[in-house]
Amino acid sequence: MDTPVGGLQNEIDGLVSAASVPMLIVDYTPIITRFAGLSVEEIAARLDNEQELVHCLRLPIELGASQEWAGLYGFAYEDQVPDLVTRDFSANAYPELHRHMISQFLAPFQGVTSINSEHRAPTLAGDVVVRSHWKASIWDGVPDYSRVVIVDLDVNHLRETEQSIEEAIAAKDLLTAVIAHELRNPITAMVGFSSILIADWADLEDDDRNEMVTEISNQLGDVAAMLDDFLAGSQDSIHVDDTRVSLNEVFDTVDLNGVANQADSTIVVRGDAMRIRQIVRNLVRNALKYGGTQIRLRTKVIDGRVAVQVLDDGVGVSADVLGRLFEPYSPGRQTGSLGLGLSVSRGLARQMNGDVRYFRDGPWTVFELELAAG
């Protein structure tokens, strides 16, 4: 087999020394000589021994490393290549690197000319994630393992970027699933009631018509509320007004059917009327949907702060979800339903220099909106 010699070899050495990438040139001829006559299975069995693997690392006598490659592994560039064989390459410490090194030494006996891998690697600067490209040149159709090029790239930052992208894609998929899940029931109900009204209008009693129209209206309110939350939750921050808002103005536009209203509606707070309404509506709907049989609305004023509280006699939030109750798409009550309401409500309240919190008060579950008094 012909190999690059003389001027060509010097030219390759020059390219390596001038390379601006972490490049290493390795002569695998001593490896081929050491294992000549053995089967691939026999060689793999021997290489699985760490002492044999380290010995093979010392065998190549012609090495070339770029300054970037030497720098990657924490060495100042000198005439000699960094001595990596003093590192721990055990299968327990670095299983992916261990397998990758064995695959490189087996390559000449399998006719493999290209290997790509990603693994943790030990360096003086600490462990890094390395993406390695191993390539043997082809001369006259025959692989040449005397000048194998290895390019090792530190991809720690790249992996962080990839993880951020993957998390963003997962969040988008989750949002799509949540929207489909949350909107399906009210839309199905509206379609069903509308179909009955259209087909059987003349045969229905007035009470039946009124009940169906009322239910359609309620379901439309649910859909509008969900869309408000989705829109608010999709933005890092939204504009909120800082004005005097009468709670009477808020409560008059929130459906309190089924709620014992014990609140003082004459109280004035500071904030954005539309957003306060959105928060109160979310807390009331949350109690009606997931709370107990008794729902109450009350207010408290303490030291210039106003607390609007929605109470129910239900079992409250389970301990396993309490820590992430206000995170987007987190399960809220025992039903395990997904939603944005609590997360959006807390975010809006904090933009108005307030807060939304959860606590238990004796037998009562309490969700509280706190705002500055007006």
C-alpha positions as CSV (number, residue, x, y, z in Angstrom):
1,M,0.0,0.0,0.0
2,D,1.4,3.4,-1.0
3,T,1.6,6.0,1.7
4,P,2.2,9.8,1.5
5,V,6.0,10.3,2.0
6,G,8.6,13.0,1.6
7,G,7.3,16.4,0.4
8,L,3.6,15.3,0.7
9,Q,4.1,14.2,4.3
10,N,5.8,17.5,5.1
11,E,3.0,19.4,3.5
12,I,0.5,17.5,5.6
13,D,2.5,18.3,8.7
14,G,2.5,21.9,7.8
15,L,-1.2,22.0,7.3
16,V,-1.7,20.4,10.8
17,S,0.6,23.0,12.5
18,A,-1.3,25.8,10.8
19,A,-4.7,24.4,11.4
20,S,-7.2,26.6,13.3
21,V,-9.2,23.6,14.4
22,P,-8.5,21.0,17.2
23,M,-6.9,18.5,14.8
24,L,-4.7,15.5,15.5
25,I,-2.9,13.3,13.0
26,V,-2.3,9.7,14.2
27,D,-0.3,6.8,12.7
28,Y,-2.2,3.6,13.4
29,T,0.4,1.3,11.8
30,P,1.8,0.2,15.2
31,I,-1.8,-0.9,16.2
32,I,-2.1,-2.9,13.0
33,T,1.2,-4.6,13.7
34,R,0.4,-5.4,17.3
35,F,-2.9,-7.1,16.5
36,A,-1.9,-8.7,13.2
37,G,-3.4,-12.2,12.7
38,L,-6.1,-11.7,15.4
39,S,-9.8,-11.6,14.7
40,V,-11.9,-8.5,15.4
41,E,-13.5,-10.2,18.3
42,E,-10.2,-11.2,19.8
43,I,-8.9,-7.6,19.4
44,A,-12.0,-6.1,21.0
45,A,-11.7,-8.5,24.0
46,R,-8.1,-7.4,24.5
47,L,-8.9,-3.7,24.1
48,D,-11.6,-4.0,26.7
49,N,-8.8,-4.2,29.2
50,E,-7.8,-0.7,30.3
51,Q,-4.1,-1.5,30.5
52,E,-4.1,-2.8,26.9
53,L,-6.0,0.3,25.8
54,V,-3.5,2.7,27.5
55,H,-0.6,0.7,26.0
56,C,-2.1,1.1,22.5
57,L,-2.4,4.8,23.1
58,R,1.4,4.9,23.5
59,L,2.1,2.9,20.4
60,P,1.6,5.5,17.6
61,I,5.1,7.1,17.0
62,E,4.1,9.7,14.4
63,L,1.7,12.3,15.8
64,G,0.8,15.8,14.8
65,A,-1.4,18.1,16.8
66,S,-2.6,21.6,16.1
67,Q,-2.3,24.3,18.7
68,E,-6.1,24.3,19.1
69,W,-6.2,20.6,19.7
70,A,-3.5,20.9,22.3
71,G,-5.3,23.9,23.9
72,L,-8.6,21.9,24.0
73,Y,-6.9,19.4,26.3
74,G,-5.3,22.0,28.5
75,F,-1.7,21.9,27.3
76,A,0.6,24.6,26.0
77,Y,1.7,23.8,22.5
78,E,5.1,22.3,22.3
79,D,7.0,19.9,20.0
80,Q,5.6,16.9,21.7
81,V,1.9,16.0,21.7
82,P,0.1,16.2,25.0
83,D,0.4,13.0,27.0
84,L,-3.2,11.9,27.2
85,V,-2.4,8.4,28.3
86,T,-2.0,9.5,32.0
87,R,-5.7,10.2,32.1
88,D,-8.4,7.9,33.3
89,F,-10.1,6.2,30.3
90,S,-11.9,3.5,32.3
91,A,-15.3,2.3,31.2
92,N,-16.7,3.3,34.6
93,A,-15.5,6.9,34.4
94,Y,-16.0,7.6,30.7
95,P,-18.0,4.8,29.1
96,E,-18.7,6.6,25.8
97,L,-15.1,7.6,25.4
98,H,-14.0,4.1,26.2
99,R,-16.2,2.6,23.5
100,H,-15.2,5.3,21.0
101,M,-11.5,4.6,21.5
102,I,-12.0,0.9,21.1
103,S,-13.9,1.5,17.9
104,Q,-11.1,3.6,16.5
105,F,-8.5,0.9,17.2
106,L,-10.8,-1.7,15.6
107,A,-11.4,0.4,12.5
108,P,-8.3,-0.7,10.5
109,F,-9.4,-4.4,11.0
110,Q,-13.0,-3.7,9.9
111,G,-12.2,-1.5,6.9
112,V,-13.9,1.5,8.6
113,T,-12.7,4.9,7.3
114,S,-15.0,7.3,9.2
115,I,-16.2,7.4,12.8
116,N,-18.3,10.2,14.4
117,S,-19.1,10.2,18.1
118,E,-19.9,12.5,21.1
119,H,-18.7,11.8,24.6
120,R,-17.3,13.3,27.8
121,A,-13.6,13.7,27.7
122,P,-11.1,14.4,30.6
123,T,-9.0,17.6,30.2
124,L,-6.9,19.6,32.6
125,A,-9.7,22.2,32.5
126,G,-12.2,19.6,33.6
127,D,-14.6,17.3,31.7
128,V,-16.0,18.6,28.5
129,V,-18.4,17.2,26.0
130,V,-16.5,16.5,22.8
131,R,-17.8,15.8,19.3
132,S,-15.2,13.7,17.6
133,H,-14.7,13.2,13.9
134,W,-12.2,10.4,12.9
135,K,-11.3,10.0,9.3
136,A,-8.8,7.8,7.4
137,S,-7.8,8.9,4.0
138,I,-8.2,6.8,0.8
139,W,-5.3,6.3,-1.6
140,D,-6.0,4.5,-4.9
141,G,-9.2,3.1,-3.4
142,V,-7.4,1.7,-0.3
143,P,-7.8,3.1,3.2
144,D,-4.5,4.6,4.6
145,Y,-4.4,4.3,8.4
146,S,-0.9,5.8,8.7
147,R,-2.3,9.4,8.6
148,V,-5.7,9.3,10.3
149,V,-7.2,12.8,11.0
150,I,-9.0,13.3,14.2
151,V,-10.9,16.6,14.9
152,D,-12.3,17.0,18.4
153,L,-14.7,19.9,19.1
154,D,-15.8,21.1,22.5
155,V,-19.6,21.3,22.1
156,N,-20.6,22.1,25.7
157,H,-22.0,25.5,24.6
158,L,-23.5,23.9,21.5
159,R,-25.3,21.3,23.7
160,E,-26.7,24.0,25.9
161,T,-28.1,25.8,22.8
162,E,-29.5,22.5,21.5
163,Q,-31.1,21.8,24.9
164,S,-32.7,25.3,24.9
165,I,-34.1,24.6,21.4
166,E,-35.4,21.2,22.5
167,E,-37.0,22.8,25.5
168,A,-38.6,25.5,23.3
169,I,-40.0,22.8,20.9
170,A,-41.3,20.8,23.9
171,A,-43.0,23.9,25.3
172,K,-44.6,24.6,21.9
173,D,-45.9,21.0,21.7
174,L,-47.2,21.2,25.3
175,L,-49.0,24.5,24.5
176,T,-50.6,23.0,21.4
177,A,-51.7,20.0,23.5
178,V,-53.1,22.2,26.3
179,I,-55.0,24.4,23.8
180,A,-56.5,21.4,22.1
181,H,-57.4,19.8,25.5
182,E,-58.9,22.9,27.1
183,L,-60.9,24.1,24.1
184,R,-62.3,20.8,23.0
185,N,-65.0,20.5,25.7
186,P,-66.5,24.0,25.5
187,I,-66.5,23.9,21.7
188,T,-68.1,20.5,21.6
189,A,-70.8,21.7,24.0
190,M,-71.5,24.8,22.0
191,V,-71.7,22.8,18.7
192,G,-74.0,20.3,20.4
193,F,-76.4,22.8,21.8
194,S,-76.4,24.9,18.7
195,S,-77.3,21.8,16.6
196,I,-80.2,21.0,18.8
197,L,-81.5,24.5,18.8
198,I,-81.3,24.7,15.0
199,A,-82.9,21.2,14.4
200,D,-85.6,21.3,17.1
201,W,-86.3,25.0,17.8
202,A,-90.0,24.7,17.2
203,D,-90.4,21.6,19.4
204,L,-88.4,23.0,22.4
205,E,-90.0,24.6,25.4
206,D,-88.9,28.2,26.2
207,D,-87.1,27.0,29.4
208,D,-85.1,24.5,27.3
209,R,-84.1,27.1,24.8
210,N,-83.1,29.6,27.5
211,E,-81.1,26.9,29.3
212,M,-79.2,25.9,26.1
213,V,-78.5,29.5,25.1
214,T,-77.3,30.3,28.6
215,E,-75.0,27.3,28.5
216,I,-73.6,28.4,25.1
217,S,-73.0,31.8,26.5
218,N,-71.2,30.3,29.5
219,Q,-69.0,28.1,27.3
220,L,-68.2,31.1,25.1
221,G,-67.1,32.9,28.3
222,D,-64.8,30.0,29.1
223,V,-63.3,30.0,25.7
224,A,-62.7,33.8,25.8
225,A,-61.1,33.4,29.3
226,M,-58.8,30.7,28.1
227,L,-57.7,32.8,25.1
228,D,-57.0,35.7,27.4
229,D,-54.8,33.5,29.5
230,F,-53.0,32.0,26.5
231,L,-52.3,35.4,25.0
232,A,-51.1,36.8,28.3
233,G,-49.0,33.7,29.1
234,S,-47.3,33.8,25.7
235,Q,-45.7,37.2,26.4
236,D,-42.8,37.9,28.7
237,S,-44.6,41.1,29.9
238,I,-47.6,43.0,28.9
239,H,-48.7,46.6,29.6
240,V,-50.8,47.2,32.7
241,D,-52.4,50.4,33.7
242,D,-51.9,52.0,37.2
243,T,-55.3,53.6,38.0
244,R,-57.9,53.6,40.7
245,V,-60.2,50.7,40.3
246,S,-63.5,50.1,42.2
247,L,-64.0,46.5,43.1
248,N,-67.7,47.0,42.4
249,E,-66.7,47.6,38.7
250,V,-64.8,44.3,38.8
251,F,-67.4,42.1,40.5
252,D,-70.2,43.4,38.3
253,T,-68.4,41.9,35.3
254,V,-67.5,38.5,36.8
255,D,-70.0,35.7,36.9
256,L,-70.5,35.0,40.6
257,N,-73.3,32.5,40.1
258,G,-72.8,29.8,42.8
259,V,-70.5,32.1,44.9
260,A,-71.4,33.6,48.3
261,N,-70.4,37.2,47.8
262,Q,-69.2,38.5,51.2
263,A,-66.8,41.1,49.6
264,D,-66.9,44.9,50.2
265,S,-67.4,46.1,46.7
266,T,-66.9,49.8,47.8
267,I,-63.2,49.2,48.2
268,V,-60.9,50.9,45.7
269,V,-57.6,49.4,44.6
270,R,-54.7,50.4,42.3
271,G,-54.1,48.5,39.1
272,D,-55.5,47.7,35.7
273,A,-59.3,47.0,35.8
274,M,-59.2,44.6,32.9
275,R,-56.4,42.5,34.4
276,I,-57.8,42.6,37.9
277,R,-61.1,41.3,36.4
278,Q,-59.1,38.5,34.6
279,I,-57.4,37.4,37.8
280,V,-60.6,37.4,39.9
281,R,-62.4,35.5,37.2
282,N,-59.6,32.9,37.1
283,L,-59.7,32.4,40.8
284,V,-63.5,32.1,40.9
285,R,-63.6,29.7,37.9
286,N,-60.8,27.7,39.5
287,A,-62.8,27.3,42.8
288,L,-66.0,26.4,40.9
289,K,-64.3,23.8,38.8
290,Y,-62.0,22.2,41.3
291,G,-63.1,23.4,44.8
292,G,-65.7,22.1,47.2
293,T,-69.4,22.6,47.5
294,Q,-69.2,26.0,49.2
295,I,-67.5,28.9,47.4
296,R,-67.0,32.3,49.0
297,L,-65.7,35.7,47.9
298,R,-64.4,38.1,50.6
299,T,-62.1,41.1,51.0
300,K,-59.7,42.3,53.6
301,V,-57.8,45.6,54.0
302,I,-54.6,45.5,56.1
303,D,-52.0,48.3,56.2
304,G,-52.9,49.9,52.9
305,R,-53.1,46.5,51.1
306,V,-56.3,44.9,49.8
307,A,-56.8,41.1,49.7
308,V,-59.5,39.7,47.5
309,Q,-60.0,36.1,48.6
310,V,-61.8,33.2,46.9
311,L,-62.4,30.4,49.4
312,D,-63.8,26.9,49.0
313,D,-64.3,24.0,51.4
314,G,-62.5,21.4,49.1
315,V,-59.5,19.3,50.0
316,G,-57.1,21.9,48.5
317,V,-53.9,21.4,46.5
318,S,-52.1,18.0,46.9
319,A,-48.6,18.2,48.3
320,D,-46.9,16.7,45.2
321,V,-47.9,19.7,43.1
322,L,-47.9,22.5,45.7
323,G,-44.3,23.6,44.8
324,R,-45.2,24.1,41.1
325,L,-48.8,25.3,41.5
326,F,-48.1,28.6,39.8
327,E,-45.9,27.3,37.0
328,P,-47.3,27.3,33.4
329,Y,-49.2,24.1,32.5
330,S,-48.8,22.6,36.0
331,P,-51.5,20.4,37.5
332,G,-53.6,22.5,40.0
333,R,-56.0,20.5,42.1
334,Q,-56.6,16.8,42.6
335,T,-58.1,16.5,39.1
336,G,-54.7,16.9,37.5
337,S,-56.1,19.4,35.0
338,L,-53.6,21.5,33.0
339,G,-54.0,25.2,32.7
340,L,-52.4,28.7,32.6
341,G,-54.8,30.5,34.8
342,L,-52.9,30.6,38.1
343,S,-49.5,31.2,36.4
344,V,-50.9,34.1,34.3
345,S,-52.8,35.5,37.3
346,R,-49.7,35.7,39.5
347,G,-47.7,37.2,36.7
348,L,-50.3,39.9,36.1
349,A,-50.7,40.7,39.8
350,R,-46.9,41.1,40.2
351,Q,-46.9,43.5,37.3
352,M,-49.4,45.6,39.3
353,N,-47.1,45.4,42.4
354,G,-49.3,42.8,43.9
355,D,-49.3,39.0,44.2
356,V,-51.5,35.9,44.1
357,R,-50.9,33.2,46.7
358,Y,-52.4,30.0,48.0
359,F,-52.9,28.9,51.6
360,R,-55.2,26.9,53.9
361,D,-57.3,28.7,56.5
362,G,-58.8,26.1,58.8
363,P,-61.1,24.0,56.6
364,W,-61.0,26.5,53.7
365,T,-58.8,26.5,50.6
366,V,-57.9,30.2,49.9
367,F,-56.6,31.8,46.7
368,E,-55.8,35.4,47.4
369,L,-55.2,38.4,45.1
370,E,-53.3,41.2,46.9
371,L,-53.2,44.7,45.6
372,A,-52.4,48.2,46.8
373,A,-55.3,50.2,48.2
374,G,-56.5,53.0,45.9
